[in-house]
Each structure stands twice: as C-alpha cells, then as structure tokens.
Amino acid sequence: MNTPLLGLDWGSTRLRAYRFDRDGRVAETRALPWGSRQLPDGGFAEAFARAVDGWPQAPVLACGMVGSRGGWREAPYLDTPCPLDRLAGALTPVDAPGGRRLHVVPGLRDPAGPDVMRGEETQVAGVIARSIAGDGEARLLLPGTHSKWVRVREGAVVGFHTAMTGELFAVLRAHSILGAGLPEGPGDADAFARGVAAACESGAAGGLSRLFSARALMLEGTLPPGSVADFLSGLLIGDELRMALAADWVAPGVPVKVIGEDALCARYLQAAAAFGLAVSAAAGPATAHGLWQVASAAGLLDGDSRP
C-alpha cells in the first residue's frame, strides 16, 4: 500500500481513521466507538493501535478532543487570526504504539469571546483549501453538539462564535419534562417546520420563551408525542439562526457554507430558508481534506518528520 499519511478524526464520542493514497484521496476508512470519553482497556494507546492496525508505517496526524486537556496529550490553542500554516507549525507530537509518532493539530481560541474550538479548525482548513480563494472572505457554519459560526478572511480564521444547540437539544430530549420518556417518532418535517416558525415569531424574547409550548401543544393534542423531538429541533435550530442574525454573525444575502453530517446540514438548510439566509452545503469530506492540507503544510508528506 502506497500510503503517505494516516489521519485520525478523534472526538469525544467516536474515532474515525483514514488511510490516504498519494493523491490525497481517502483509500480506506475505519469508524471506532472510542472517543476521548469512552476508551477501551489500555486507553488512548490501545484505541490508537486498533485504529491503525495493519496499516503501513506512515506519519499519523490527528485532530479533535484527543488534544484536549482530558485527551492523550494537550495541544495548546492558537489565537485568532490564524492561517493554515500556523496550525501546521504548532503540531504536538505523541509517541505511540508500534514505534509510530502521532502529531496532534492545535485548537483555536478567539480572545474576543473568549471562545474555543478543537477539531473544527481542521474542517475549516479543508474548506479553505478546496473552495475559498486565497484573498477571499467567507462565513462558515459547522453545526453539531456545539455549532461554530466562523469568519474566514485571506485564508485565515479571524473569529468565531459557538452555539450549544446540539447539547441543549440532547439535554431537553433526555432529561427535561419536555422530552424525557417520549417515544421516538419516524421523523416529522411539519413539526420541525413548526418549531422553526415558532423561533422566527419569537422576536426579542427569543426561542427559549417558546420552549414550554412543546408540552402545551402535546397536551392539547395538536403535537403528537413522537413529534415533540422534531418540534424542539426546529425551535432550537431556528433560534440559533435568529440569534446569529441578531448578533451580526451573518446577514441576509451573505453566503454561508455549512459543513457537517448530511442529515443535520439538511435541517439547517431547511431552517435557513425560513430566515432568508443564503446557506449552502460545502462539498466533500472536510475533515479528511483538512488533515491532508495540514500534513502537507507541515512537511509530513515529504518525510520531514519521523513516522
């Protein structure tokens, strides 16, 4: 196997490993259930060994929570504004099983918040390299447990903001009077749209003022129990978009690229239309492409560093 790089997208709940070919394409992918919060016996070292088992000796580059304070080795944050080459010049090395060396991508910190990201910076690097002109300016949205709204200018991340939309949804769904114990529904697009509309109509009070309506609608019989989750999803995503507009993270007519899992991105695209936002999905696997770009900038693909 002609393999110049192995890449790890190592978050808090999962580990995804990539084997690249000489052209920077992903030749093989492995998905493992060992995020930084749930590791096998043997911890990070054992999870790493299984992730790359049988793959060639090659430089290994990782991004995500593996570099957090509770990760394998803490990789310091870099302050914004931060271009790609600064990420590549600040990798944290970790001696790993099998005589390998792991290189961990640093996270980013926006001092103006303050705000931090870890893992998303590599996704952004992939999008910058693939679809943003070197002297261009762009707005990016990375939805997830902690959504990131990112400003890019001249190939550098100049600032970002976090919305805890996904985590708030999970807490409400599993632990609140609004969602705990309710059945899983098959998916209700109308309930989702109804939640988005409620956020749109909430005005200065915001979507939190409409949260309890999920229970009221269910009790009066106009929202089926299995559709409550979709209503809450629409309300929270809609409120994130309302907040982004109010805080000038984005403006009507300003293009925004959304990066992430297809199903979640589709929900944001649907909600964005209700707010008149020009949001479109970024093409391709952003994290894998970002790992390749950072490795290239760091000289790992040229054999400048011990595997």
Summary of the structure (lengths in Angstrom):
residues: 307
radius of gyration: 20.6
end to end distance: 15.6
largest distance: 66.6
contacts: 1064
relative contact order: 0.15
helix: 39%
strand: 22%
